[in-house]
Amino acid sequence: MNYDPADKVSTIVYTLNGITYLPHYRHVNAYVKPGYGRAHFEEMSAAELIFAGAITSTEYLFSRVGGNNG
């Protein structure tokens, strides 16, 4: 079998207290930390993360559902 690699796009992520928050793949302007959907369901907005002192950076992640990566 031959599989094409999935496209990755430059995406803004936030790091707060050593934990990287990634964009939720369905909810616009919602960011989640590792364990979301299993251990917890906490979501934070970009504004909440910045207010809490998060550092902004960029990672290459799989594109969001529907191609919206904002």
SVG drawing of the C-alpha trace seen along z (x, -y; Angstrom):
<svg xmlns="http://www.w3.org/2000/svg" viewBox="-16 -39 24 41">
<polyline fill="none" stroke="black" stroke-width="0.4" points="0.0,0.0 1.1,-3.5 -0.1,-6.3 0.4,-10.0 1.6,-11.9 -1.0,-14.3 -0.4,-18.0 0.9,-20.0 0.4,-23.7 2.2,-26.4 0.0,-26.8 0.1,-29.1 0.4,-27.2 0.8,-28.5 3.1,-27.2 2.0,-27.9 4.0,-26.5 5.8,-24.1 2.6,-22.7 1.9,-23.3 -1.7,-24.1 -2.8,-23.1 -5.8,-24.4 -8.9,-22.3 -9.5,-20.7 -13.2,-21.6 -13.7,-24.6 -12.4,-27.8 -10.2,-29.8 -10.2,-27.0 -6.9,-25.5 -6.4,-22.3 -3.6,-20.6 -2.5,-17.0 -5.0,-14.5 -8.0,-16.5 -11.0,-14.2 -9.7,-11.5 -8.5,-13.1 -10.2,-16.5 -12.3,-18.6 -10.8,-22.0 -10.6,-24.5 -8.9,-27.9 -9.1,-30.8 -6.0,-32.5 -6.8,-35.6 -7.1,-33.5 -3.7,-31.8 -2.0,-35.2 -3.5,-36.7 -2.2,-33.8 1.3,-34.4 1.6,-31.8 4.3,-32.2 3.3,-32.1 5.2,-29.9 4.6,-28.1 4.4,-24.4 3.6,-22.4 0.5,-20.4 -2.1,-18.6 -4.7,-21.0 -8.0,-21.4 -11.3,-19.9 -12.6,-21.8 -9.2,-23.3 -9.8,-26.2 -6.7,-26.7 -7.5,-29.9"/>
</svg>
